Amino acid sequence: MAISPTQFAVTTRQSNNWSDAKRRVLAAYRDWLRAAPGIQTMYSIPFPVSAIRTRMRQEFERNRYVTKLSVVDVLILKNNADYQETMNFWRQTNHLMSFFKEENFRGEKRLPSSFVAGFLEGRN
């Protein structure tokens, strides 16, 4: 299946009011949820679709209490760019696996915090 680079492109615009911004955020959230099975297949992510959708929800919840409309517009802009890059397969698997720090084999606790801790643990 050939993908056009502009297939997932969205025109940049400002939200008219909060209800417009809410509608745009919900549409973006639904797009990500619908794309989760395809993302799992394209990038060979070793987690179930439910775990991917849960992580997507956490990313949206992280910015739930933003109170400035202009900031919400910037977040929507970044979301649209991320969605387009992901769906056009312009990312690599490790870019998406970075969202799963605890489950990922390259998590934050992969390396010891200091030389002495690593030495006492017996790692090289």
N, C-alpha and C positions, 0 to 999 in steps of 0.2 A: 504494500500500500504506500503510494507516494504521498508525502505530506507537503502541502504548500507552506512556505514560511509565514505567510500572512493569514493562514487559516484560523489561528487562535488569537490574532491581534485584535486589540480593543482600542478604540479611539480615546485619547486622554481628554477628560473633561472634569469640571468641578461639579460638585453636588449642589443642587438648588437649595435644599433644606435637609433637615435631619431625616425625614421620611424617605427622601430620595437616596440619601447615603445608606440608610438601613436596607432599602431594597437592593442596592448595588452590592452591599456586603453579603446579604443572604443569597443573591444570585451567584456570587463568587464562591461562597461556601458550598452551595449545591453543585456547582461545576466540579469542584475538587472531590466531593463525595462520589459523584458519578464516575469520575475518572480513576478512582482508586483501583478497581480491578485491572484496568489497562496499564496503569503505572506499575502495579505489581508484576504484570506479565512482561512489559517492555524492559524494565530494569532488573528483573529476576531478584526481587526483594524476598528474602527468606521468611517473611512474616505473613500471617493471614491478613486478608483485606480488612477485617475488623480492627486489627492493631494499627493498620495504616490510617484508617478513618478516625480512630481515637486520637492518633498523633496530630492529624489535621485539625481536629476539633480543639486540641490543646493550643495549637498555634493561633487559632482564631480567638480563643478565650483569653489568651495572653494580652490581647489588645482590646478587650471588651469595654473597659472603662475609660477609653480615650474621650475627652470632653471637647476637643476642638475640631470643628468641621474640616478645617484645612489639613489637619494631621490625618484625619480619616481618609481624605482624598489622596494624600501621599501614600498611605498604607494600601489603598485600593490600587493605586498605580503600580506599586511594587508587587502586589499580589498578581496583577494581570501579567506583568513581565515574568514572574516566576512560573505562572501557569503556562504561558506560551513556551518558555524554555523547556519546561518539563515535558509537555505534550509533544513538542517537536523533536524530542530526544537530543537536545543540545546540552544536556547535563550528563554526568557520568554517575554510575551507581554509588560511588563513595560520596557524592554530593548529597544524595538522598539519604544514605545511611547515616550521615552526620546528624540527622534529626532523631535518630534512635540511639542516643548516647549510652543508655543503661543496657540495652539489648545488644549493642554493637560490640564486636570484638575489639574495636579501636576506641573504646570508651575513655573517659577522663582518667580512670584508675588503671590504665594499661601500663603506665610507667610508674616507678616509685617516685615519691615526692622529693627525695634527696638522695645524694650519693650513699650516705651511711645507711639509710633505710634499704636501698637496693643491695648494698653489700651484705647487710645482716640477713636479708631475705635469700641471698644466694644467687641472684641473677647476675648476668654479665653486663 
